[in-house]
Amino acid sequence: MADPKGFLQHGREVARTRPVGERVQDWNEVYVPGSLLPIISKQASRCMDCGIPFCHNGCPLGNLIPEWNDYAYREDWSAASERLHATNNFPEFTGRLCPAPCESACVLGINQPAVTIKNVEVSIIDKAWETGDVAPQAPERLSGKTVAVIGSGPAGLAAAQQLTRAGHTVAVYERADRIGGLLRYGIPEFKMEKRHINRRIEQMRAEGTKFRTGVEVGRDIDAAKLRKRYDAVVIAAGATTARDLPVPGRELKGVYQAMEYLPLANKVQEGDYVVTPVSAEGKHVVVIGGGDTGADCVGTAHRQGAASVTQLEIMPRPGEDRAPGQPWPTFPMLYKVTSAHEEGGERVYSVSTTHFEGDEDGNVQWLHLAEVAFVDGKLTQKPGTERRIPAQLVTLAMGFTGTDRENGLVDQFGIDLDERGNIARDGDFHTNVPGVFVAGDAGRGQSLIVWAIAEGRSAARGVDRFLTGASDLPAPIRPSDRSLTV
């Protein structure tokens, strides 16, 4: 136990963010560099090393949180890094992007602010990179088996790294021009600078993983031929089919899916564009969807100089405390103010878009909405509440409905889908096609980064067992697992 009295002596402190007026002028991460390390030992000491550490169950990866909290308290950063990497391939990703279901399950959180688990995690890994504790782990011997991984998001990268370290020859196929999937082009730079991805890719290359960018399986290469070329295939292509909004005016210019808008801003940071082809500068921006992707659109619009930003959510505003139906240690739906919301804009709840209105040139100018409420369990529009708001750029951030069915990957492999339209798999993440496995959102549906990494690690074990008859790789979860975080 780090400090038996730590939780009594120290209150919760979190990473400090840079002033709004400063950070909206650039695309760097919003946090004050170096602000965490001076406080992290005290924060780690708040961990009580509970008899039953519910944080383990709250985390799909089963992170050994009390153990690395203890090492962080003692400032044994090398040991802390070893414990952190024992369950998580990419803690610098989860430490920045995960909504921290582990903190919702923290026992201290029953009647006090939870331990700052996420901040301790990112401090440990940043220190590990700084001190050289993160090094390539090449396999001692090769198995002679080959694996293709389709998709280079967190699930695909986790599976690829685990399988490479197990001695298999792994090639990762990515349809975009750079490795990283949504980490690269869906997550704005101000949430996670892409240097964090780049150095992991270099580590994986040094371990032996091969990367093939600009290759879309199903279009550029036939899926059936890929299956014949490799001993096993892992599909980690994500759930990239975005939910649309079929209302009048949807065809107007200026209405985009979030994943049409956000990647362009990231490509500017990569140097592909001097100016983004779709900019919010000087425009009234409306973001439809109240989740994390919507918040990413809000923060991006601020940095592009939007005249105003309004975020719409069809559901009621969540409370600031747990609802009766969401008791500890479940992951509650709470009112959340992200760094993007701190930067300005308006959030409107319990409204639904009825239609868009444009000018004579076909450009969107207004968004018409109405208030809604649940009546007898059904979402119903309130009469007399219709109004319009200015909208010269609209982004749709309403989530994703499943894996891409248009590129031929599913049909060419002959894969079965489950009742939700995701790729079906068994307890080893094996599809109905021998040697073809699935991990991440492609099989689970839209979910969290921590679930994606957990699924990638577990699928790697299934592939290893298939190829060799046994496996020493860990498997944090099974496909049916929902843990306490749903």
PAZAVEX-94266 format. One record per residue (C-alpha): x, y, z. Coordinates in steps of 0.001 Angstrom, whole numbers, always signed. Example, Ala and Ser with C-alpha at 12.3 -4.5 7.8 and 13.67 -1.06 7.14 Angstrom:
BEGIN
ATOM        x        y        z
ATOM   +12300    -4500    +7800
ATOM   +13670    -1060    +7140
***
This chain:
BEGIN
ATOM        x        y        z
ATOM       +0       +0       +0
ATOM    +1459    +3322    -1060
ATOM     +533    +5366    +2006
ATOM    -2068    +4147    +4529
ATOM    -3109    +7737    +5212
ATOM    -2665    +9118    +1708
ATOM    -6360    +9387     +907
ATOM    -6913   +11224    +4193
ATOM    -4063   +13688    +3745
ATOM    -4355   +14629      +89
ATOM    -7265   +15766    -2040
ATOM    -7684   +14929    -5688
ATOM    -5611   +16975    -8112
ATOM    -5687   +16583   -11880
ATOM    -3500   +17762   -14732
ATOM    -3563   +21521   -15248
ATOM    -4626   +22822   -18640
ATOM    -3145   +25810   -20419
ATOM    -5205   +29029   -20467
ATOM    -8006   +28917   -23048
ATOM    -6825   +32060   -24802
ATOM    -3417   +30470   -25334
ATOM    -4313   +26920   -26312
ATOM    -6955   +27754   -28944
ATOM    -4206   +29536   -30880
ATOM    -2312   +26287   -31470
ATOM    -2843   +22538   -31840
ATOM     -585   +21334   -29046
ATOM    -1990   +19212   -26219
ATOM    -4060   +21273   -23828
ATOM    -2153   +20289   -20682
ATOM     +614   +22325   -19070
ATOM    +3834   +20424   -19893
ATOM    +5460   +18935   -16816
ATOM    +2604   +19884   -14485
ATOM    +1756   +16320   -13450
ATOM    +5016   +14887   -12193
ATOM    +5403   +17163    -9127
ATOM    +1985   +16116    -7778
ATOM    +1729   +12535    -8980
ATOM    +3449   +10870    -6014
ATOM     +905   +12383    -3621
ATOM    -1940   +11462    -5933
ATOM     -721    +7864    -6216
ATOM     -557    +7714    -2420
ATOM    -4358    +8146    -2315
ATOM    -4736    +4592    -3640
ATOM    -5905    +2408     -739
ATOM    -4752     -964    -2134
ATOM    -8278    -2238    -1494
ATOM    -8885    -5837     -513
ATOM   -11026    -6120    -3632
ATOM    -9666    -3595    -6171
ATOM   -12778    -2815    -8187
ATOM   -10638     -673   -10483
ATOM    -9343    -3960   -11949
ATOM   -12864    -4872   -13031
ATOM   -13666    -1353   -14173
ATOM   -10708    -1548   -16560
ATOM   -11222    -3969   -19483
ATOM    -7457    -4476   -19611
ATOM    -7333    -5510   -15966
ATOM    -4609    -2945   -15317
ATOM    -2644    -3602   -12119
ATOM    -3532     -184   -10796
ATOM    -2702     -532    -7072
ATOM     +684    -1983    -7960
ATOM    +1822     +790   -10264
ATOM     +294    +3396    -7958
ATOM    +2582    +2082    -5221
ATOM    +5632    +2263    -7494
ATOM    +4692    +5776    -8610
ATOM    +4354    +6867    -4981
ATOM    +7854    +5545    -4331
ATOM    +9061    +7122    -7597
ATOM   +10294    +3779    -8867
ATOM    +9407    +4677   -12434
ATOM   +11081    +1675   -14057
ATOM    +9087     -814   -11972
ATOM    +5923    +1226   -12489
ATOM    +6438    +1093   -16258
ATOM    +6963    -2668   -16168
ATOM    +3699    -3205   -14275
ATOM    +1858     -818   -16584
ATOM    +3056    -2555   -19738
ATOM    +2207    -5976   -18288
ATOM    -1430    -5382   -19230
ATOM    -1420    -2455   -21665
ATOM     +583    -2078   -24862
ATOM      -91    +1626   -25259
ATOM     -662    +3407   -21941
ATOM     +242    +6769   -23483
ATOM    -2884    +6394   -25650
ATOM    -5283    +5311   -22902
ATOM    -3770    +7776   -20432
ATOM    -4814   +10586   -22754
ATOM    -7953    +9288   -24450
ATOM    -9707    +6752   -22216
ATOM   -12714    +8063   -20211
ATOM   -11272    +6183   -17224
ATOM   -13963    +3659   -16220
ATOM   -11403    +2516   -13644
ATOM   -11930    +5774   -11751
ATOM   -15693    +5239   -11738
ATOM   -15037    +1858   -10097
ATOM   -12475    +3186    -7593
ATOM   -13495    +2245    -4045
ATOM   -12438    +5672    -2794
ATOM   -15028    +7078    -5200
ATOM   -17871    +5754    -3039
ATOM   -17750    +8861     -865
ATOM   -14704   +10853    -2030
ATOM   -13228   +12002    -5361
ATOM   -11612    +8941    -6951
ATOM    -7890    +8394    -7328
ATOM    -6504   +10160   -10409
ATOM    -5682    +6832   -12024
ATOM    -5562    +8176   -15563
ATOM    -3115   +10949   -14666
ATOM     -833    +8531   -12800
ATOM     -878    +6219   -15811
ATOM     +162    +8899   -18299
ATOM    +2838   +10203   -15933
ATOM    +4401    +6743   -15647
ATOM    +4553    +6151   -19393
ATOM    +5794    +9645   -20231
ATOM    +8558    +9187   -17665
ATOM    +9353    +5761   -19131
ATOM    +9849    +7218   -22597
ATOM   +11960   +10006   -21139
ATOM   +14273    +7615   -19289
ATOM   +14524    +5006   -22037
ATOM   +12537    +2303   -20240
ATOM   +10443    +1683   -23371
ATOM   +12519     -456   -25703
ATOM   +11776    -2874   -28573
ATOM   +11059    -6445   -27476
ATOM   +12003    -8558   -30454
ATOM   +11147   -12279   -30234
ATOM   +13931   -14715   -29406
ATOM   +12898   -17030   -32243
ATOM   +10450   -16971   -35145
ATOM    +7599   -19436   -35472
ATOM    +7579   -19513   -39258
ATOM    +3911   -18507   -39220
ATOM    +2555   -15380   -40931
ATOM     -338   -13125   -39858
ATOM    -2063   -10248   -41634
ATOM    -3739    -7605   -39488
ATOM    -6322    -5450   -41278
ATOM    -6519    -2023   -39657
ATOM    -3992      -53   -37620
ATOM    -6164    +1415   -34891
ATOM    -5597     +466   -31242
ATOM    -7047    -3053   -31654
ATOM    -4971    -3836   -34735
ATOM    -1763    -2420   -33285
ATOM    -2216    -4302   -30002
ATOM    -2854    -7587   -31812
ATOM      +94    -7011   -34133
ATOM    +2531    -6224   -31341
ATOM    +1496    -9226   -29267
ATOM    +1743   -11606   -32220
ATOM    +5101   -10205   -33316
ATOM    +6497   -10687   -29821
ATOM    +5176   -14256   -29879
ATOM    +7452   -14908   -32847
ATOM    +5040   -14669   -35778
ATOM    +5731   -12596   -38879
ATOM    +3072    -9879   -38908
ATOM    +2049    -7393   -41589
ATOM     -439    -4612   -40805
ATOM    -2586    -3365   -43694
ATOM    -3966     +174   -43416
ATOM    -6105    +1847   -46075
ATOM    -5072    +5363   -45051
ATOM    -1739    +6892   -45963
ATOM     -422    +6693   -42391
ATOM     -602    +4177   -39574
ATOM    -2890    +4815   -36613
ATOM    -6500    +4517   -37746
ATOM    -8800    +6788   -35757
ATOM    -5911    +7548   -33411
ATOM    -4210    +9257   -36348
ATOM    -7060   +10975   -38156
ATOM   -10038   +10881   -35789
ATOM    -8407   +12215   -32617
ATOM    -7414   +15903   -32822
ATOM    -3831   +16889   -32131
ATOM    -4840   +18896   -29061
ATOM    -6067   +15688   -27401
ATOM    -3090   +13554   -28378
ATOM      -83   +14724   -30341
ATOM     +746   +12235   -33059
ATOM    +4377   +11930   -31952
ATOM    +3065    +9421   -29412
ATOM    +1862    +7177   -32252
ATOM    +5013    +7672   -34304
ATOM    +7381    +6441   -31626
ATOM    +5256    +3341   -30946
ATOM    +5305    +2549   -34653
ATOM    +9093    +2817   -34643
ATOM    +9225     +484   -31641
ATOM    +7009    -2032   -33456
ATOM    +9089    -1808   -36619
ATOM   +12217    -2510   -34570
ATOM   +10463    -5578   -33137
ATOM    +9739    -6859   -36636
ATOM    +6167    -5774   -37444
ATOM    +5677    -4776   -41095
ATOM    +3313    -2015   -42189
ATOM    +1498    -1613   -45502
ATOM     -218    +1756   -45896
ATOM    -2550    +2846   -48675
ATOM    -3880     -688   -49109
ATOM    -7594    -1322   -48588
ATOM    -8381    -4997   -48231
ATOM   -11480    -5730   -50292
ATOM   -10683    -3104   -52913
ATOM    -6936    -2898   -53504
ATOM    -6321    -6524   -52589
ATOM    -8790    -9391   -52636
ATOM    -9609   -10637   -49138
ATOM    -9690   -14284   -50234
ATOM    -6216   -13981   -51751
ATOM    -4943   -12378   -48566
ATOM    -6277   -15329   -46595
ATOM    -4366   -17753   -48824
ATOM    -1163   -15733   -48473
ATOM    -1149   -15726   -44657
ATOM    -1584   -18436   -42062
ATOM    -4041   -16252   -40131
ATOM    -5827   -12926   -40541
ATOM    -7032   -10500   -37876
ATOM    -9738    -8060   -38931
ATOM    -9456    -4886   -36870
ATOM   -11013    -2506   -39367
ATOM   -13233     -725   -36861
ATOM   -16878     +311   -37053
ATOM   -16507    +3011   -39673
ATOM   -20049    +3266   -41032
ATOM   -21247    +6577   -39623
ATOM   -24851    +7079   -38522
ATOM   -26491    +9565   -40878
ATOM   -29282   +12121   -40422
ATOM   -31914   +11599   -43148
ATOM   -33761   +14917   -42924
ATOM   -34611   +17459   -45653
ATOM   -31595   +19532   -46631
ATOM   -29028   +16873   -45719
ATOM   -27616   +17193   -49241
ATOM   -26693   +20865   -48792
ATOM   -23060   +21879   -49013
ATOM   -21534   +22410   -45582
ATOM   -23102   +19359   -43899
ATOM   -20413   +16778   -43156
ATOM   -19889   +13644   -41191
ATOM   -17471   +14227   -38300
ATOM   -15033   +11793   -39885
ATOM   -15058   +13871   -43068
ATOM   -14262   +17015   -41084
ATOM   -11781   +15944   -38396
ATOM    -9225   +14088   -40575
ATOM    -8702   +17178   -42736
ATOM    -7657   +19221   -39714
ATOM    -5230   +16467   -38721
ATOM    -3817   +16387   -42245
ATOM    -2940   +20060   -41888
ATOM     -897   +19155   -38804
ATOM     +782   +16367   -40769
ATOM    +1791   +18889   -43436
ATOM     -468   +17547   -46193
ATOM    -2385   +20830   -46460
ATOM    -1468   +24413   -45726
ATOM    -5130   +25188   -45034
ATOM    -7890   +22655   -44458
ATOM   -10372   +22270   -47352
ATOM   -13223   +22409   -44827
ATOM   -12745   +25206   -42306
ATOM   -14949   +26680   -39588
ATOM   -13269   +30069   -39836
ATOM   -15806   +32875   -39496
ATOM   -18738   +30435   -39657
ATOM   -21582   +29561   -37343
ATOM   -20884   +25917   -36575
ATOM   -23391   +23358   -35324
ATOM   -22235   +19965   -34039
ATOM   -24951   +17305   -33855
ATOM   -24084   +14733   -31220
ATOM   -23071   +15174   -27601
ATOM   -20330   +12545   -27263
ATOM   -16553   +12670   -27417
ATOM   -16462   +12924   -31210
ATOM   -18788   +15899   -30996
ATOM   -16487   +17508   -28444
ATOM   -13562   +16920   -30828
ATOM   -15472   +18826   -33509
ATOM   -16144   +21645   -31027
ATOM   -12476   +22009   -30105
ATOM   -11423   +21863   -33759
ATOM   -13923   +24580   -34712
ATOM   -12608   +26840   -31929
ATOM    -9064   +26526   -33256
ATOM   -10187   +27289   -36788
ATOM   -11768   +30554   -35669
ATOM   -15496   +29777   -35765
ATOM   -17878   +32694   -35258
ATOM   -19966   +30514   -32931
ATOM   -20208   +26859   -31964
ATOM   -23399   +25092   -30868
ATOM   -23525   +21427   -29890
ATOM   -26884   +19629   -30025
ATOM   -27829   +16492   -28108
ATOM   -31131   +14650   -28467
ATOM   -30968   +13212   -24939
ATOM   -31632   +15188   -21731
ATOM   -28726   +16830   -19933
ATOM   -27086   +14252   -17627
ATOM   -26855   +14945   -13936
ATOM   -23658   +15791   -12107
ATOM   -24176   +12928    -9622
ATOM   -24877    +9254   -10163
ATOM   -28458    +8404   -11067
ATOM   -30189    +5754    -8904
ATOM   -29947    +3251   -11748
ATOM   -26189    +3765   -12129
ATOM   -24734    +2906    -8708
ATOM   -21058    +2519    -7905
ATOM   -19036     +795    -9372
ATOM   -20802    +1005   -12756
ATOM   -19738    +3591   -15306
ATOM   -22269    +6427   -14876
ATOM   -23606    +8852   -17456
ATOM   -22624   +12201   -15950
ATOM   -22503   +15768   -17207
ATOM   -18974   +16159   -18522
ATOM   -17119   +19348   -19364
ATOM   -14221   +18538   -21664
ATOM   -11364   +20873   -22498
ATOM   -13201   +21738   -25727
ATOM   -16302   +22810   -23806
ATOM   -14179   +24975   -21521
ATOM   -13136   +26901   -24606
ATOM   -16619   +28210   -25353
ATOM   -19731   +27446   -27324
ATOM   -23253   +26481   -26336
ATOM   -24613   +23044   -25520
ATOM   -28302   +22397   -26137
ATOM   -30004   +19254   -24849
ATOM   -33302   +17506   -25622
ATOM   -33537   +18795   -29179
ATOM   -33890   +17108   -32558
ATOM   -33030   +18455   -35994
ATOM   -36047   +18650   -38289
ATOM   -34394   +20004   -41438
ATOM   -31679   +22205   -42920
ATOM   -32212   +25380   -44898
ATOM   -29796   +26685   -47502
ATOM   -29166   +29657   -49766
ATOM   -29693   +29859   -53506
ATOM   -26238   +28377   -54116
ATOM   -27009   +25249   -52113
ATOM   -24964   +26141   -49035
ATOM   -26421   +25371   -45624
ATOM   -27392   +28509   -43685
ATOM   -29883   +27464   -41018
ATOM   -30667   +24424   -38923
ATOM   -34260   +23916   -37801
ATOM   -34800   +22084   -34536
ATOM   -37495   +21272   -32019
ATOM   -37468   +20263   -28377
ATOM   -38163   +16617   -27596
ATOM   -39094   +14631   -24502
ATOM   -39742   +11026   -23556
ATOM   -43479   +10327   -23318
ATOM   -44474    +6777   -22374
ATOM   -40971    +5667   -23232
ATOM   -41020    +7223   -26706
ATOM   -39121   +10284   -27884
ATOM   -41747   +12840   -28834
ATOM   -41476   +16315   -30324
ATOM   -42938   +19120   -28216
ATOM   -45488   +21173   -30174
ATOM   -44688   +24844   -30591
ATOM   -40968   +24496   -29812
ATOM   -39672   +24708   -33370
ATOM   -36969   +27283   -34082
ATOM   -33953   +27796   -36275
ATOM   -30346   +28618   -35513
ATOM   -27608   +29853   -37875
ATOM   -25548   +27000   -39325
ATOM   -22965   +27534   -42038
ATOM   -21011   +24399   -41146
ATOM   -22675   +21312   -39658
ATOM   -20888   +18191   -38461
ATOM   -22707   +14941   -37732
ATOM   -21161   +13178   -34731
ATOM   -23858   +10653   -33930
ATOM   -21782    +7523   -33694
ATOM   -21186    +4523   -35932
ATOM   -23402    +1621   -36906
ATOM   -20950    -1085   -37872
ATOM   -18086    -2185   -40062
ATOM   -17800    -1093   -43685
ATOM   -19883    -3354   -45934
ATOM   -19164    -1521   -49190
ATOM   -15484    -2323   -49681
ATOM   -16062    -6057   -50172
ATOM   -14066    -7258   -47172
ATOM   -16960    -8996   -45414
ATOM   -18360   -10612   -48560
ATOM   -14986   -11692   -49946
ATOM   -14063   -13438   -46729
ATOM   -17557   -14921   -46415
ATOM   -17855   -13808   -42781
ATOM   -21035   -14144   -40728
ATOM   -22457   -11128   -38915
ATOM   -24228   -11129   -35570
ATOM   -27691    -9736   -34818
ATOM   -26250    -6224   -34417
ATOM   -24489    -6252   -37766
ATOM   -21010    -6752   -36323
ATOM   -18659    -9545   -37358
ATOM   -19541   -12655   -35344
ATOM   -16804   -14489   -33407
ATOM   -16383   -17274   -30887
ATOM   -14601   -17347   -27523
ATOM   -11177   -17125   -29214
ATOM   -12277   -14173   -31402
ATOM   -12400   -16640   -34318
ATOM   -14942   -15940   -37080
ATOM   -16808   -18657   -38962
ATOM   -13956   -18679   -41500
ATOM   -10994   -20817   -40371
ATOM    -7947   -18702   -39647
ATOM    -9811   -15386   -39743
ATOM   -10213   -13532   -36447
ATOM   -11781   -10201   -35488
ATOM   -10970    -7690   -32750
ATOM   -12123    -4261   -31696
ATOM   -15074    -2278   -32979
ATOM   -15458    -4483   -36079
ATOM   -16684    -7278   -33815
ATOM   -17757    -5410   -30712
ATOM   -19379    -2353   -32251
ATOM   -18454    +1230   -31443
ATOM   -16690    +1270   -28081
ATOM   -13797    +2689   -26055
ATOM   -10087    +2661   -26849
ATOM    -9406     +565   -23760
ATOM   -11808    -2120   -25005
ATOM   -10097    -2050   -28410
ATOM    -6666    -2703   -26915
ATOM    -8066    -5418   -24653
ATOM    -9731    -7109   -27621
ATOM    -6566    -6860   -29709
ATOM    -4555    -8562   -26960
ATOM    -7168   -11262   -26468
ATOM    -7544   -11924   -30195
ATOM    -3763   -12286   -30435
ATOM    -3935   -15109   -27916
ATOM    -6631   -16785   -29998
ATOM    -4507   -16504   -33128
ATOM    -1436   -17822   -31310
ATOM    -3417   -20843   -30067
ATOM    -4712   -21460   -33598
ATOM    -1216   -21339   -35099
ATOM     +714   -23246   -32443
ATOM    -1828   -25210   -30415
ATOM    -1106   -23287   -27204
ATOM     -323   -19754   -26093
ATOM    +1363   -17922   -23252
ATOM     -105   -14580   -24348
ATOM    -2577   -13007   -21899
ATOM    -6260   -12674   -22715
ATOM    -7835    -9882   -20656
ATOM   -11381   -10453   -21935
ATOM   -13714   -12719   -23833
ATOM   -15910   -11470   -26700
ATOM   -18999   -11638   -24476
ATOM   -17486    -9568   -21672
ATOM   -19231    -6327   -20788
ATOM   -17573    -5788   -17379
ATOM   -18908    -2970   -15186
ATOM   -18321     -271   -17759
ATOM   -21381     -569   -19988
***
